[in-house]
Amino acid sequence: MQIFENTKIRNIKLNNRIIRSALWMNMADNDGRITPKLYKVYEELAKGGVGLIITGYAMVDPNDRPNPGMMGIYDDSFIEEHKKLVDIAHGNAAPIALQVAYGGSQTFHPDYKNTTLFGPSAVENRVTKITPKEMTKDDIKHVVKMFTNAAVRAHKAGYDAIELHGAHGYLLSQFLTPFCNRRSDVYGGSIENRSRIYVEVIESIRKAVGDDLAIMVKMNHDDYMDEGEGLTVPEAIEVAKILEQAGVDMLEISGVNETSGKGIGPARTKIHKPALQSYYLEPTRKIAKAVNVPVILMGGNRNYKRLQNILEETSIQYFSIARPLLCEPDLVNKWKENTDYKPMCVSCNGCYRKGEVGCVLQEKLIPLSP
């Protein structure tokens, strides 16, 4: 297998195995409308050569906004503006997936006090200090419906896939986390029960959209929490098998539950040497070996030749990148021309600064305000 070869996931034709991982751009307006600046970001990514673009997360319910500046997909009025985004990507030969999220207590939006935030159990979030409402079964059905409706809109807009954000401490991943999920019903306890909401969302989406739209899930391999509190690698392997059985088309493997209170995020710094890069390799290798669906390795992918070696030596089939593409949206084209090319990104995590989104190494940053 080669990185630069044609592959297919359901109906998605990819011309290489490098995927742009979702990145919160903080560029939509207060209602989640796509701005000209945001269209430009995705146009540059599409021209830059990635095999598949995954957008930053979009809110599926107007009452649940994990972060300001998120795109919206919570009612039908968003379909046309998303169709424009899809047309921009497809016009530059790039397939595109819409990532969707429900935040629950993992929200940093300043207006959260004006709404009800859900959780599997009423456990205070260690970071946000929000205690969510423990979800009834009707509440769970409501959330499943919100994800399903979002997928239907994404399908109507022409997206090639939808990715459920089931990692990092957002609502779906909280169901997998024993610290957050203390339920005694069919949604708590065993890993099968804790995975149930994922299965219900996947099956509901497939029933609603038919066979065209690919369904992806971003999931943790480990919550990096104290013993007994978080999802572990052996459990994540079982989750991956359950999601495969439910009909998921692709899994992107991340890590870290931001509700842990340990101050650990999914993006590491100072990963200059190839040996420090691709830092989720070992757990992702184990998950990829355990399932037949394609698995995406994310986390510090910076060196082309290292990625090619991983492709040859493991069951991992795809690689996702975020920060380097914020710095150089044409990185994949540069690698196509020269596999020895060293990306500009130094993993400083200076991508977000007050009032700006962009790479601090570049002279030209993207201002948030017009």
C-alpha positions in Angstrom: 0.0 0.0 0.0 1.1 3.6 -0.7 0.0 6.9 0.8 -0.5 8.4 -2.7 -2.9 5.8 -4.2 -6.6 5.8 -4.9 -8.9 4.2 -2.3 -12.6 4.0 -1.6 -14.7 4.2 1.5 -18.3 3.4 0.7 -18.9 5.9 -2.1 -16.0 8.2 -1.2 -13.1 8.2 -3.7 -9.9 9.3 -2.0 -6.8 10.0 -4.1 -4.5 9.6 -1.1 -4.6 8.4 2.5 -4.1 11.7 4.3 -7.1 13.3 5.9 -7.6 16.7 7.3 -8.8 16.1 10.9 -11.5 18.3 12.3 -10.3 21.6 13.8 -12.4 24.2 15.6 -11.9 27.3 13.5 -14.0 29.7 15.6 -15.0 31.5 12.4 -18.8 31.0 12.1 -21.1 33.7 13.3 -23.1 33.6 16.6 -25.9 31.5 15.0 -23.4 29.1 13.4 -23.6 30.6 9.9 -20.7 30.0 7.6 -18.7 33.1 6.9 -16.7 34.1 3.8 -13.5 33.6 5.9 -14.5 30.1 6.7 -15.3 29.2 3.1 -11.8 30.5 2.2 -10.2 28.2 4.7 -11.8 25.1 3.2 -11.1 26.2 -0.3 -7.4 26.4 0.5 -7.5 23.0 2.1 -9.3 21.5 -0.9 -6.7 23.0 -3.2 -3.9 21.7 -1.0 -4.3 18.1 -1.9 -5.8 16.2 1.1 -7.6 13.0 0.4 -10.6 13.9 2.6 -11.5 17.0 4.6 -13.3 16.7 7.9 -14.8 20.0 8.9 -14.7 21.5 12.4 -17.6 20.4 14.5 -21.1 21.6 13.9 -23.7 21.9 16.5 -26.8 19.7 16.1 -29.0 21.5 18.5 -29.2 25.3 18.9 -29.4 24.9 22.7 -26.1 23.0 22.9 -23.1 25.0 21.8 -19.8 23.6 23.1 -17.8 26.5 21.8 -18.4 29.9 20.2 -17.8 30.2 16.5 -19.0 26.7 15.7 -20.9 26.0 12.5 -24.5 25.0 12.8 -26.5 22.3 11.2 -29.5 22.3 13.6 -32.2 23.3 11.1 -32.9 23.1 7.4 -32.0 26.7 6.8 -28.3 25.6 7.0 -28.5 23.2 4.0 -27.9 25.8 1.3 -24.8 27.3 2.9 -23.4 23.9 3.6 -24.1 22.9 0.0 -21.9 25.9 -1.1 -19.1 24.6 1.2 -19.4 21.1 -0.3 -19.4 22.5 -3.8 -16.2 24.4 -3.0 -14.5 21.2 -1.9 -15.8 19.0 -4.7 -14.9 21.7 -7.2 -11.3 21.2 -6.1 -11.5 17.4 -6.2 -11.7 17.0 -2.5 -14.3 14.9 -0.7 -15.6 16.4 2.5 -17.2 15.1 5.7 -19.1 17.1 8.3 -18.2 16.5 11.9 -21.1 17.0 14.4 -21.0 17.2 18.1 -23.2 17.5 21.2 -21.3 19.0 24.0 -23.3 18.5 27.2 -21.3 19.6 30.3 -18.1 19.8 28.1 -19.0 23.3 26.9 -17.0 26.5 27.0 -19.7 28.7 25.4 -20.5 31.7 27.6 -24.2 31.4 27.1 -24.4 27.9 28.7 -26.3 29.1 31.8 -29.3 29.9 29.6 -29.9 26.3 28.6 -30.2 22.7 29.9 -27.0 20.7 29.4 -27.3 16.9 29.3 -25.1 14.2 30.7 -25.3 10.4 31.2 -25.3 11.2 35.0 -25.5 14.3 37.0 -21.8 14.5 37.8 -19.9 17.8 37.9 -17.5 18.3 35.1 -14.1 18.9 36.7 -13.0 21.5 34.1 -16.2 23.5 33.3 -17.7 22.9 36.8 -21.0 22.3 35.1 -23.3 19.6 36.6 -25.5 18.3 33.7 -29.0 17.0 33.8 -29.0 13.3 34.0 -30.6 12.1 30.8 -33.9 10.3 30.7 -34.5 7.7 28.0 -36.6 10.4 26.2 -33.6 12.8 26.4 -31.4 10.1 24.8 -34.0 9.7 22.1 -33.9 13.5 21.6 -30.2 13.5 21.2 -30.2 10.6 18.8 -32.8 12.4 16.7 -30.7 15.6 16.7 -27.7 13.7 15.3 -30.0 12.0 12.8 -31.6 15.2 11.6 -28.1 16.7 11.2 -27.0 13.8 9.1 -30.0 14.1 6.9 -29.2 17.8 6.3 -25.6 16.9 5.6 -26.7 14.3 3.1 -29.0 16.9 1.4 -26.1 19.3 1.2 -24.0 16.8 -0.6 -21.4 15.8 2.1 -19.6 12.5 1.4 -19.6 11.5 5.1 -20.6 12.5 8.6 -18.3 12.1 11.5 -19.7 11.8 15.1 -17.5 13.4 17.6 -17.4 10.7 20.2 -14.1 11.7 21.9 -12.5 14.3 24.2 -15.2 14.4 26.8 -18.1 15.6 24.7 -21.5 14.0 25.4 -21.2 10.8 23.5 -17.8 10.0 25.0 -19.1 10.7 28.5 -21.3 7.6 28.1 -18.1 5.5 27.7 -16.5 7.1 30.8 -17.3 5.5 34.1 -16.6 8.8 36.0 -19.3 10.5 33.9 -21.6 7.5 33.4 -23.0 6.0 36.7 -26.2 4.7 35.3 -27.7 1.4 36.2 -30.0 1.0 33.2 -29.2 -0.2 29.6 -26.9 2.8 29.0 -24.6 2.1 32.0 -22.4 -0.5 33.4 -21.0 -2.9 30.8 -19.0 -1.6 27.8 -21.9 -2.8 25.6 -24.3 -0.7 27.5 -22.1 2.3 27.6 -21.7 2.1 23.8 -25.4 1.8 23.2 -26.0 5.5 22.4 -23.3 5.3 19.6 -25.0 2.3 18.1 -28.4 3.9 18.2 -27.1 7.1 16.5 -25.4 5.1 13.8 -28.3 2.8 13.1 -30.8 5.8 13.1 -28.6 7.7 10.7 -28.2 4.8 8.3 -32.0 4.2 8.3 -32.6 7.9 7.6 -30.1 8.5 4.8 -29.8 5.2 3.1 -26.5 3.8 1.8 -24.9 6.8 0.2 -23.5 8.7 3.2 -20.5 7.3 5.0 -20.6 7.3 8.8 -17.4 8.0 10.7 -16.8 8.1 14.4 -14.0 9.9 16.3 -13.4 7.9 19.5 -11.0 7.8 22.3 -8.6 4.9 22.8 -8.0 6.0 26.4 -9.4 8.8 28.6 -6.1 9.2 30.5 -7.9 9.3 33.8 -7.3 7.7 37.2 -7.9 3.9 37.5 -11.6 3.1 37.3 -12.6 6.5 36.1 -12.0 6.4 32.4 -12.2 4.4 29.2 -9.2 2.1 28.7 -7.5 0.6 25.6 -9.0 -2.9 26.1 -12.4 -1.4 26.4 -11.8 0.9 23.4 -11.0 -2.2 21.3 -14.4 -3.6 22.3 -16.1 -0.3 21.5 -14.5 -0.4 18.0 -15.8 -3.9 17.4 -19.3 -2.8 18.6 -19.3 0.2 16.2 -18.1 -2.0 13.3 -21.0 -4.3 14.0 -23.4 -1.3 14.1 -22.3 -0.4 10.6 -19.7 2.4 11.0 -17.6 3.0 7.9 -14.4 4.5 9.4 -12.9 5.1 12.9 -10.6 8.0 13.8 -8.7 7.2 17.0 -8.0 9.9 19.4 -7.4 10.1 23.2 -7.9 12.2 26.3 -11.0 13.1 28.2 -10.8 16.8 28.9 -13.2 16.4 31.8 -10.4 14.6 33.7 -9.2 17.8 35.2 -5.6 16.9 34.5 -5.1 19.6 32.0 -4.2 17.1 29.2 -5.3 17.9 25.7 -5.2 15.8 22.6 -2.5 18.0 20.9 1.0 17.6 22.2 3.9 20.1 21.9 7.6 19.7 21.1 7.2 16.7 18.9 10.1 17.7 16.6 11.7 14.2 16.2 9.9 11.5 14.2 10.1 9.2 17.2 7.9 11.5 19.2 5.4 11.9 16.4 2.3 9.8 15.6 2.0 9.5 19.3 -1.3 7.5 19.3 0.4 4.8 17.1 0.5 1.8 19.6 -3.2 1.9 20.8 -4.4 2.7 17.3 -2.4 -0.2 15.9 -4.2 -2.5 18.4 -7.6 -1.2 17.5 -6.9 -1.4 13.7 -5.8 -5.0 14.1 -9.0 -5.9 15.9 -11.5 -4.6 13.3 -12.0 -4.8 9.6 -13.2 -1.2 9.0 -10.6 1.3 8.0 -8.9 3.0 11.0 -7.4 6.5 10.9 -4.3 7.3 13.0 -4.3 10.9 14.3 -2.0 12.7 16.7 1.3 14.4 15.7 1.6 13.0 12.2 4.4 15.1 10.7 6.8 12.8 8.8 5.8 11.3 5.4 8.3 8.4 5.5 7.3 7.5 9.0 3.6 7.4 7.9 4.5 5.2 4.9 6.3 2.8 7.2 3.3 2.6 9.5 1.1 1.9 6.5 3.3 -1.0 5.5 3.8 -2.5 8.9 0.3 -2.2 10.6 -3.4 -2.5 9.7 -3.8 1.3 9.9 -4.9 2.6 6.5 -5.3 6.4 6.9 -3.7 9.3 8.7 -5.3 12.5 9.8 -3.6 15.9 10.3 -4.8 19.2 11.7 -2.3 21.7 13.0 0.2 21.4 10.1 -2.6 22.1 7.6 -3.5 25.2 9.4 0.1 26.3 9.0 0.4 24.9 5.4 -2.9 23.9 3.7 -0.9 22.7 0.7 1.3 20.4 2.8 0.0 17.2 1.0 0.8 18.7 -2.4 4.3 19.5 -1.1 4.7 15.9 0.1 3.5 14.6 -3.3 6.3 16.6 -4.9 9.0 15.8 -2.3 8.5 13.1 0.3 11.5 14.5 2.3 9.7 17.8 2.8 9.7 18.9 6.4 6.5 20.7 7.5 6.7 24.1 9.0 4.6 23.2 12.0 6.7 22.9 15.2 3.7 21.8 17.4 3.8 25.0 19.5 0.0 25.0 19.9 0.0 28.7 19.0 -2.8 28.1 16.6 -5.3 30.0 18.7 -4.6 33.4 20.1 -7.1 36.0 21.3 -8.9 37.4 18.3 -6.9 35.3 15.8 -6.8 31.9 14.3 -3.7 30.9 12.4 -0.1 29.8 12.7 2.1 32.1 14.8 5.0 31.2 12.5 3.3 32.8 9.6 3.4 36.5 9.0 -0.2 36.4 7.9 -2.7 35.2 10.6 -6.4 34.9 10.0 -8.2 37.6 12.1 -11.5 36.6 13.5 -13.1 40.0 13.1 -13.7 41.5 9.6 
